[in-house]
Amino acid sequence: MDLDPDLAALRPLGGFFVLRTEGAAAGPLPTLAQAYADASPDVCGNPLIFRVRKVANALRAPELRVAASVAHQGLAARLWSVALGCAALSGHVPDLDARLLHWDADSSAPDDLWLTEVRALPGDAATLADVVLRGHLEPLSAALRAHHRLAPGLLRGNAASALAGAARELDRWARRHGRTDTAARARDLAAELLAHPLLAGTGTLTGPGTLTGPSFRRRSCCLYYRVPGGGVCGDCCFTRPPRSSPHAPSG
């Protein structure tokens, strides 16, 4: 199956998997490449700083690094969902070159991302790693760490957790709709990506080579437990919220 130039096959999967390709003008929206490269500390001028502040206000986060971690994982989940969804459904992945992908830091899925040109790439794990890990998550992590005290292990754990979450959602959708081939491809791709050098050691699969259900356990914490009423995530290294301390393990 060729990659749909409108990526319409992703729409039934829900907002996190949807990527706009038409019907909107990029206008003043920056590309993600511009967002990663922006060194300005200005909350109004730097889209990443703006997004972190927006998340901090929404969650009443006690410190900006908590919001930065949550913002990082959210954008990672969007990118993994689109790439993994396309690869599992069609065997191809769109070229998500950060220079082609516009980002509205004030919007949520599916209105936050807009791809100006759909170019099909192979849907294998190596290509997904190049497109998402190297093309986005490495420069995104570097940009966030320039402004916030985030441990590299925490960010790698976020990337792995976002991938596992996208794979679980895709697996559940595929099984509900009798798409066992799609479910199998999603699981196999996710397992191969979690063994990639940039993600290896971030967590473990607790099932026999499957990502169905709560089967990924990360080795770091995203700090969400520090959000008022946040608790721990389903794949957290903690089984219960630790004492709220700036020195609690984070990766």
VEXNU-446262 format. One line per field, with one value per residue (C-alpha): residue number from 1; residue in one letter; x, y, z. Coordinates in Angstrom, 3 decimals, always signed. Layout:
% VEXNU-446262
num: NUM:...
residu: A:...
c1: X:...
c2: Y:...
c3: Z:...
//
This chain:
% VEXNU-446262
num: 1:2:3:4:5:6:7:8:9:10:11:12:13:14:15:16:17:18:19:20:21:22:23:24:25:26:27:28:29:30:31:32:33:34:35:36:37:38:39:40:41:42:43:44:45:46:47:48:49:50:51:52:53:54:55:56:57:58:59:60:61:62:63:64:65:66:67:68:69:70:71:72:73:74:75:76:77:78:79:80:81:82:83:84:85:86:87:88:89:90:91:92:93:94:95:96:97:98:99:100:101:102:103:104:105:106:107:108:109:110:111:112:113:114:115:116:117:118:119:120:121:122:123:124:125:126:127:128:129:130:131:132:133:134:135:136:137:138:139:140:141:142:143:144:145:146:147:148:149:150:151:152:153:154:155:156:157:158:159:160:161:162:163:164:165:166:167:168:169:170:171:172:173:174:175:176:177:178:179:180:181:182:183:184:185:186:187:188:189:190:191:192:193:194:195:196:197:198:199:200:201:202:203:204:205:206:207:208:209:210:211:212:213:214:215:216:217:218:219:220:221:222:223:224:225:226:227:228:229:230:231:232:233:234:235:236:237:238:239:240:241:242:243:244:245:246:247:248:249:250:251
residu: M:D:L:D:P:D:L:A:A:L:R:P:L:G:G:F:F:V:L:R:T:E:G:A:A:A:G:P:L:P:T:L:A:Q:A:Y:A:D:A:S:P:D:V:C:G:N:P:L:I:F:R:V:R:K:V:A:N:A:L:R:A:P:E:L:R:V:A:A:S:V:A:H:Q:G:L:A:A:R:L:W:S:V:A:L:G:C:A:A:L:S:G:H:V:P:D:L:D:A:R:L:L:H:W:D:A:D:S:S:A:P:D:D:L:W:L:T:E:V:R:A:L:P:G:D:A:A:T:L:A:D:V:V:L:R:G:H:L:E:P:L:S:A:A:L:R:A:H:H:R:L:A:P:G:L:L:R:G:N:A:A:S:A:L:A:G:A:A:R:E:L:D:R:W:A:R:R:H:G:R:T:D:T:A:A:R:A:R:D:L:A:A:E:L:L:A:H:P:L:L:A:G:T:G:T:L:T:G:P:G:T:L:T:G:P:S:F:R:R:R:S:C:C:L:Y:Y:R:V:P:G:G:G:V:C:G:D:C:C:F:T:R:P:P:R:S:S:P:H:A:P:S:G
c1: +0.000:+1.351:+1.449:-1.727:-0.709:-3.423:-2.547:-6.283:-5.762:-4.552:-7.758:-9.721:-6.906:-7.557:-5.960:-2.445:-2.052:-3.476:-1.213:-2.625:-1.388:-3.910:-6.697:-4.515:-1.864:+1.389:+1.290:+3.557:+3.817:+7.453:+8.816:+10.057:+13.553:+13.208:+11.830:+14.773:+17.285:+15.748:+18.078:+15.971:+14.891:+11.837:+8.585:+6.764:+9.441:+10.614:+7.904:+9.455:+9.625:+6.055:+4.884:+6.615:+5.019:+1.627:+1.956:+3.186:+0.144:-2.281:-0.849:+0.077:+3.517:+5.709:+8.775:+9.390:+11.514:+8.468:+6.461:+9.394:+9.466:+5.710:+5.912:+8.793:+6.918:+3.791:+5.583:+7.494:+4.190:+2.793:+5.802:+5.974:+2.232:+2.278:+5.421:+4.556:+0.929:+1.880:+4.537:+2.203:-0.751:+0.990:+4.578:+5.773:+6.450:+6.182:+9.365:+8.911:+11.859:+11.765:+12.024:+8.725:+6.804:+5.143:+4.202:+1.599:+2.872:-0.464:-2.573:-3.083:-3.420:-4.354:-4.131:-0.569:+1.335:+1.127:+3.291:+3.815:+4.837:+4.200:+7.144:+7.096:+10.019:+10.427:+8.542:+11.335:+12.700:+15.975:+14.107:+11.767:+14.791:+16.333:+13.079:+11.967:+14.933:+17.670:+15.508:+13.466:+14.020:+17.764:+17.517:+14.358:+16.124:+19.140:+16.926:+15.007:+18.162:+19.571:+16.875:+15.872:+17.623:+16.577:+18.688:+19.534:+18.237:+14.886:+14.519:+15.551:+12.994:+10.341:+11.139:+10.842:+7.657:+6.063:+6.965:+5.562:+2.370:+1.878:+2.436:-0.084:-2.761:-2.129:-2.171:-5.494:-7.089:-5.843:-7.125:-10.548:-10.817:-9.459:-6.194:-3.896:-1.261:-1.156:-0.961:+1.930:+3.861:+3.384:+4.656:+7.628:+8.670:+8.353:+10.379:+13.129:+13.167:+13.384:+16.571:+18.076:+21.267:+19.492:+16.749:+18.417:+18.379:+15.525:+13.129:+11.975:+9.153:+7.416:+5.515:+6.866:+7.854:+4.553:+3.485:-0.177:-1.398:+0.820:+3.884:+6.644:+8.423:+10.819:+13.920:+13.518:+10.754:+9.191:+8.487:+4.725:+4.209:+5.297:+2.218:-0.536:-2.641:-0.489:+0.501:+2.724:+2.338:+1.533:+5.084:+6.916:+9.960:+8.148:+5.204:+3.999:+4.790:+8.037:+8.318:+8.127:+11.755:+13.860:+16.429:+14.152:+15.550:+14.675:+17.052
c2: +0.000:+3.427:+6.179:+8.256:+11.840:+13.083:+10.531:+9.856:+6.322:+7.797:+9.681:+6.752:+6.193:+9.465:+12.844:+11.847:+9.878:+12.540:+14.848:+17.764:+18.034:+20.453:+22.865:+25.241:+27.767:+27.615:+31.371:+32.579:+29.132:+28.122:+24.823:+22.416:+22.977:+26.652:+25.763:+23.469:+26.071:+29.038:+30.008:+32.961:+32.865:+34.967:+33.176:+34.994:+34.476:+30.925:+28.326:+25.663:+27.992:+29.085:+25.448:+24.619:+27.639:+26.679:+23.132:+24.468:+26.712:+23.973:+21.429:+23.895:+22.334:+23.227:+23.834:+24.381:+21.269:+19.142:+20.923:+20.651:+16.878:+16.579:+18.813:+16.729:+13.473:+14.920:+16.018:+12.718:+10.852:+12.876:+12.160:+8.452:+8.018:+9.462:+7.604:+4.251:+4.459:+5.045:+2.331:-0.253:+0.612:+1.132:-0.045:+3.522:+6.554:+10.208:+12.204:+14.233:+16.488:+19.173:+21.827:+20.601:+20.183:+23.322:+23.483:+25.515:+25.535:+26.914:+24.039:+20.383:+17.309:+17.112:+20.858:+21.320:+19.833:+20.513:+18.822:+20.914:+18.064:+14.304:+12.254:+8.502:+6.726:+3.017:+1.974:-0.049:+0.499:+2.023:+4.690:+5.421:+5.884:+8.334:+10.233:+10.492:+9.849:+11.607:+14.041:+15.283:+13.865:+14.499:+18.200:+18.600:+17.206:+19.436:+22.514:+21.747:+20.963:+24.345:+25.985:+23.353:+20.926:+17.692:+14.561:+12.832:+9.538:+11.120:+12.360:+9.007:+7.376:+9.809:+8.917:+5.191:+5.634:+7.691:+5.006:+2.210:+4.195:+4.780:+1.080:+0.052:+2.365:+1.200:-2.440:-2.002:-0.231:-2.859:-5.747:-4.121:-3.853:-7.298:-5.906:-8.509:-7.799:-4.137:-5.059:-7.418:-4.837:-2.207:-4.542:-5.739:-2.221:-0.937:-3.823:-3.226:+0.509:-0.011:-1.983:+0.909:+2.343:+5.648:+3.849:+0.666:+0.337:+2.782:+0.078:-3.486:-5.296:-7.346:-9.554:-12.207:-9.813:-7.965:-4.430:-5.252:-3.667:-2.179:-4.195:-1.577:-0.500:+2.401:+2.851:+6.593:+8.903:+11.700:+13.714:+13.751:+12.629:+16.127:+17.630:+18.239:+15.069:+13.549:+10.197:+7.818:+6.803:+3.245:+2.511:+4.486:+3.076:+3.888:+1.832:+4.707:+8.417:+9.104:+11.995:+15.211:+16.197:+17.936:+15.166:+12.229:+9.958:+11.134:+9.317
c3: +0.000:-0.944:+1.622:+1.360:+0.524:+2.901:+5.612:+5.867:+7.181:+10.472:+11.237:+12.756:+15.264:+17.104:+17.603:+18.600:+15.364:+13.043:+11.080:+9.087:+5.509:+3.991:+4.803:+6.804:+5.978:+7.855:+8.166:+10.957:+12.564:+13.010:+11.851:+14.469:+13.093:+13.997:+17.427:+18.174:+17.048:+18.892:+21.728:+22.886:+26.547:+25.663:+26.525:+23.725:+21.091:+21.789:+21.041:+23.274:+26.266:+25.523:+25.452:+28.728:+30.434:+28.995:+30.378:+33.721:+34.065:+33.021:+35.464:+38.227:+38.069:+41.062:+38.877:+35.192:+34.697:+35.539:+32.860:+30.438:+30.926:+30.360:+27.273:+25.920:+26.350:+24.761:+21.591:+21.487:+21.660:+18.749:+16.557:+17.431:+16.920:+13.401:+12.338:+13.908:+12.803:+9.172:+9.232:+10.756:+8.503:+5.162:+5.431:+4.809:+6.957:+5.934:+5.860:+9.037:+8.307:+10.990:+8.255:+6.750:+9.986:+11.370:+15.035:+16.891:+20.469:+21.677:+20.293:+21.143:+18.926:+16.121:+15.466:+16.671:+13.713:+9.988:+7.342:+4.220:+1.939:+2.200:+0.972:+1.565:+3.195:+4.024:+7.145:+8.760:+12.259:+11.061:+9.085:+12.000:+14.237:+11.781:+11.317:+14.953:+17.227:+15.294:+13.363:+16.322:+19.784:+19.927:+18.951:+21.056:+24.118:+23.545:+23.221:+26.419:+28.385:+27.387:+29.515:+32.106:+34.471:+32.785:+33.062:+29.764:+31.183:+31.972:+28.397:+26.931:+29.218:+28.009:+24.395:+25.132:+27.150:+24.370:+21.828:+24.007:+24.585:+20.856:+20.177:+22.832:+21.466:+17.924:+19.016:+20.821:+17.853:+15.421:+17.548:+17.946:+14.173:+13.345:+11.952:+13.445:+10.794:+11.810:+15.493:+14.841:+12.807:+15.509:+18.231:+16.187:+15.200:+18.754:+20.171:+17.591:+18.280:+22.039:+21.392:+19.405:+20.978:+21.697:+23.666:+24.879:+28.660:+29.176:+30.338:+29.986:+28.250:+30.905:+28.441:+26.047:+23.270:+23.330:+24.099:+24.673:+27.903:+30.623:+29.660:+29.502:+32.678:+32.353:+34.518:+34.999:+36.156:+34.111:+37.310:+36.741:+40.348:+41.385:+39.716:+42.298:+42.284:+39.548:+41.028:+39.066:+35.439:+34.425:+33.288:+35.997:+37.775:+41.024:+42.236:+44.417:+44.450:+46.308:+48.682:+46.704:+46.665:+44.074:+44.689:+43.827:+41.067:+37.570:+35.295
//
